[in-house]
């Protein structure tokens, strides 16, 4: 992806499971609360890139650009890409990665997200 290239506009995607969840008022608030708690518990640390001994923020940027190109090439949903980037951030927050393994980590997490 070339810097300055405009990104396509993404359309919202609605899943039938989400509609079913919203229609089930009895449990929906509990489910949303649970999911929000899990999101807060497992979010990446704010300064996780400072703890990486061999990679810099610019390398993460290159990896994310490459993931965008791969997702675009294979026509994957935008949500798959967003989930993969979230997985990358969470993984880098918890593990040290050597620069020669960064693309492998990104590839594995992209396929897990798919």
Secondary structure, 3 states (H helix, E strand, C coil): CCCCCCCCCCCCCCCHHHHHHHHCHHHHHHHHHHHHHHHHHCCCCCCHHHHCCCCCHHHHHHHHHHHHHHHHHCCCCHHHHHHHHHHHHHHHHHCCCCHHHHHHHHHHHHHHHC
